[in-house]
Amino acid sequence: MIIPVRCFSCGKPIGHLWAQYQGRLSKGEDKNKVLDELGIQRYCCRSVFLGHVDLADEAAQFKKF
């Protein structure tokens, strides 16, 4: 749904970098270059960014009972 505040494995704070990451990707930059420049070096943290699927807009369409 939303990006976690911390990495699931190592606990490094990564949530504050999501907006920058998305903004730079929308400009057409390479994913690996952006992650390196944001300081996301560990495989576990990179997997959180690369594997994240933003479904918040789709889930918001449904009504709660």
DORO-311799 format. One record per residue (C-alpha): x negated, y negated, z. Coordinates in steps of 0.05 Angstrom, whole numbers, plus 32768, in hexadecimal, padded with zeros to 4 digits. Layout:
! residues N
XYZ
...
! end
This chain:
! residues 65
800080008000
7FD07FCA8018
7F857FCB801E
7F6E7FE28063
7F4A7FB0808F
7F117FE0809D
7EF2801A8077
7F11805C808C
7ECD807F8094
7E9B804E80AE
7EC7801780CB
7EA77FDD80A5
7ED67FA2809B
7EE97F9F8052
7F307F83804F
7F1A7F3B8049
7EF57F4B8008
7F327F657FE2
7F4A7F217FC7
7F057F107FAC
7EFF7F557F8D
7F437F507F6A
7F357F0A7F52
7EF37F1C7F33
7F0F7F5A7F12
7F477F317EF3
7F117F067ED3
7EF57F447EB1
7EB77F527EDB
7E9A7F987EE4
7EB37FBD7F22
7E6E7FD67F37
7E4F7F917F30
7E867F717F5A
7E817FA57F91
7E357F9C7F94
7E3A7F507F98
7E6F7F547FCF
7E407F7F7FF8
7E677FC07FF4
7E2F7FF37FF0
7E4880318013
7E6C80677FEC
7EA5806A801F
7EB48020801A
7EAF80207FCE
7EE0805A7FCB
7F1380317FF2
7F0F7FF97FBE
7F0C80257F81
7F4280557F98
7F7480217FB0
7FB6801C7F8B
7FE07FDF7F9C
80287FF67FA3
80427FBE7FCF
806B7F9D7F98
808B7FDF7F83
809C7FF37FCA
80BA7FAF7FD8
80F17FBC7FA4
81127FF17FCF
81447FE08005
813A7FF9804C
8175801D806C
! end
